[in-house]
Amino acid sequence: MGGILAATLLLAASGYFSGVSWLALSDAVLRTTYRLALAYGIALVLGVSLALVVGWSPFTDLLFPFFDILQNLPSFALIPLFIYFFGFTDLMIILFAVSSIVWPILFSVLTAIKSAHTDLNDAASIFGARGIRRILYYLAPLSYPAMLTGSIVGIAIGWESVIGSEIISSVSGFGAFIKGADVTGISQAAVAGMLAILVIVFIVNRLVWAPLLAGSSKRYAE
């Protein structure tokens, strides 16, 4: 990251970004980030809830291949359906991103539950962890590290989904912003936008994911 910041400062000092409309760029990046954050929140609740319910049910082995088939459907091949039902709207972009982000979270949590040691399952049953108590006090803490890992992968996919759908639909955001860049090559505005997103990803990783992963590895280490 230090190299990227150094290159950015050199470009800025040379006047490379002099023609960039920073107000328009900031608005575009914030719109995209907002859509991604909202899509992640929905995908997190949906993916974790579904994994916790399915993970301890007798239908886990039956549903796992079904989810795997759905996960492997090409996401951008489905975008015409989202456009047909929701139009060129924020809702379409957010729901399309949810359909991409949810799978890493769902499979990470499901895998953690399925791979739990038999001793842990037996201990939970002995101490009365049944029904909703089993989900809240056993399965949820057990799957917390996996939820973090799935979230990191899901958000990485989410950036692609949100920006890609913005490019396709021309809805205002970073995708539409870079779509309007010079057709002759990469414009200064596009470079500035990509650097801005890299900075956002770096800050979130350092301030959110790194502490959460460090805390979970200490708290839930066997």
C-alpha positions in Angstrom: 0.0 0.0 0.0 2.9 2.3 0.7 4.0 2.0 -2.9 0.6 2.9 -4.2 0.4 6.0 -1.9 3.9 7.1 -3.1 2.9 6.7 -6.7 -0.3 8.7 -6.1 1.6 11.5 -4.5 4.0 11.6 -7.4 1.1 11.7 -9.9 -0.6 14.5 -7.9 2.6 16.5 -7.7 3.1 16.2 -11.4 -0.4 17.7 -12.1 -1.7 14.4 -13.5 -5.0 14.8 -11.6 -5.5 18.5 -12.4 -8.5 17.8 -14.7 -10.3 15.5 -12.2 -13.7 16.7 -10.9 -13.2 15.6 -7.3 -16.7 16.5 -6.3 -18.2 14.2 -9.0 -15.7 11.5 -8.2 -16.4 11.6 -4.5 -20.1 11.4 -5.1 -19.7 8.4 -7.4 -17.4 6.5 -5.0 -19.7 7.2 -2.0 -22.8 6.0 -3.9 -21.0 2.7 -4.8 -19.7 2.3 -1.3 -23.1 2.9 0.2 -24.7 0.3 -2.1 -22.0 -2.2 -1.3 -22.4 -1.7 2.5 -26.2 -2.1 2.3 -25.9 -5.2 0.1 -23.4 -6.7 2.5 -25.6 -6.1 5.5 -28.5 -7.8 3.8 -26.3 -10.7 2.6 -24.8 -11.1 6.0 -28.2 -11.5 7.8 -29.5 -13.7 5.0 -26.4 -15.9 4.7 -25.8 -16.4 8.4 -29.4 -17.0 9.3 -29.9 -19.6 6.5 -26.6 -21.3 7.4 -27.5 -21.5 11.1 -31.0 -22.9 10.4 -29.8 -25.4 7.7 -26.5 -26.3 9.4 -28.1 -28.3 12.3 -31.1 -29.6 10.4 -31.3 -33.2 9.0 -31.5 -31.8 5.5 -28.0 -30.3 5.5 -26.5 -32.9 3.2 -29.5 -32.7 0.8 -29.4 -28.9 0.6 -25.6 -28.4 0.3 -25.4 -29.6 -3.3 -28.4 -27.5 -4.2 -26.8 -24.4 -2.8 -23.6 -25.3 -4.6 -25.5 -25.4 -8.0 -27.0 -22.0 -7.3 -23.6 -20.6 -6.3 -22.0 -21.7 -9.6 -24.6 -19.9 -11.8 -22.8 -17.1 -13.6 -23.9 -14.0 -11.7 -23.8 -11.5 -14.5 -25.8 -13.9 -16.7 -28.7 -13.2 -14.3 -28.5 -9.4 -14.4 -31.1 -9.2 -17.2 -33.6 -10.8 -14.8 -32.8 -8.2 -12.1 -33.2 -5.4 -14.6 -36.5 -6.8 -15.8 -38.0 -7.0 -12.3 -36.4 -4.0 -10.6 -35.4 -1.7 -13.5 -32.4 0.5 -13.6 -32.5 1.4 -9.9 -30.5 1.3 -6.7 -32.6 -1.6 -5.6 -31.6 -3.7 -8.6 -27.9 -3.0 -8.0 -28.2 -3.8 -4.3 -30.1 -7.0 -4.7 -27.8 -8.1 -7.5 -24.8 -7.6 -5.2 -26.6 -9.5 -2.4 -27.0 -12.5 -4.8 -23.2 -12.5 -5.2 -22.1 -11.7 -1.7 -24.3 -14.2 0.2 -22.7 -17.4 -1.1 -19.2 -17.1 0.4 -20.8 -16.2 3.8 -23.3 -19.0 3.6 -20.8 -21.7 2.6 -18.2 -20.6 5.1 -20.7 -20.8 8.0 -22.2 -24.1 6.7 -18.7 -25.6 6.4 -17.8 -24.5 9.9 -20.9 -26.1 11.3 -20.5 -29.3 9.3 -16.9 -29.7 10.3 -17.4 -29.1 14.0 -15.9 -31.8 16.2 -18.3 -34.5 17.4 -17.2 -33.8 21.0 -18.3 -30.2 20.7 -21.7 -31.3 19.4 -22.1 -33.9 22.2 -21.1 -31.4 24.8 -23.6 -28.8 23.5 -26.4 -31.4 23.7 -25.4 -32.5 27.2 -25.5 -28.9 28.5 -29.0 -28.4 27.1 -28.2 -26.5 23.9 -31.2 -27.4 21.9 -33.6 -25.5 19.6 -32.9 -21.7 19.5 -30.5 -22.0 22.4 -28.3 -24.3 20.3 -28.2 -21.7 17.5 -27.5 -18.7 19.8 -25.0 -20.3 22.3 -23.3 -22.9 20.2 -23.6 -22.6 16.5 -23.3 -18.8 16.3 -20.1 -18.6 18.3 -18.7 -21.6 16.5 -19.3 -20.1 13.1 -18.1 -16.5 13.9 -14.5 -16.9 12.5 -16.0 -18.5 9.3 -18.5 -15.6 9.0 -15.6 -13.1 9.1 -13.7 -15.1 6.4 -16.8 -15.4 4.2 -17.5 -11.7 4.7 -14.1 -10.7 3.4 -14.4 -12.8 0.3 -18.0 -11.7 -0.2 -17.2 -8.0 -0.1 -14.4 -8.5 -2.6 -16.9 -10.1 -4.9 -19.4 -7.3 -4.0 -17.2 -4.6 -5.3 -17.2 -6.3 -8.7 -20.9 -6.9 -8.7 -21.8 -3.3 -7.7 -19.4 -1.6 -10.1 -20.2 -4.0 -12.9 -24.0 -3.5 -12.6 -23.5 0.2 -12.5 -21.6 0.0 -15.8 -24.3 -2.1 -17.4 -27.2 -0.1 -16.1 -25.6 3.3 -16.2 -27.0 4.1 -12.8 -25.0 6.9 -11.1 -22.0 5.5 -9.2 -18.3 4.7 -9.8 -19.2 2.2 -12.5 -21.1 4.8 -14.5 -18.4 7.3 -13.7 -15.6 5.3 -15.3 -17.9 4.3 -18.2 -18.0 7.9 -19.1 -14.2 8.2 -19.1 -12.3 8.8 -22.3 -12.8 6.0 -24.8 -9.2 6.5 -26.0 -7.8 5.1 -22.9 -7.7 5.2 -19.1 -8.5 8.7 -18.0 -7.1 10.6 -15.0 -10.6 10.5 -13.4 -10.7 6.7 -13.7 -7.3 6.3 -12.2 -8.2 8.6 -9.3 -11.4 6.6 -8.7 -9.6 3.3 -8.6 -7.0 4.7 -6.2 -9.8 6.1 -4.0 -11.5 2.6 -3.8 -8.1 1.0 -3.0 -7.7 3.4 -0.1 -11.2 2.6 1.2 -10.5 -1.2 0.9 -7.2 -0.7 2.8 -8.7 1.3 5.6 -11.6 -1.2 6.1 -9.2 -4.1 6.1 -6.9 -2.5 8.6 -9.5 -0.9 10.9 -12.3 -3.5 10.7 -11.3 -7.0 9.4 -7.8 -7.2 10.8 -8.9 -6.5 14.4 -11.9 -8.8 14.1 -9.8 -11.6 12.7 -7.2 -11.2 15.4 -9.8 -11.1 18.1 -11.6 -14.2 16.8 -8.4 -16.2 16.5 -7.6 -15.5 20.2 -11.1 -16.0 21.5 -12.1 -19.1 19.5 -8.7 -20.8 19.2 -8.8 -24.4 20.3 
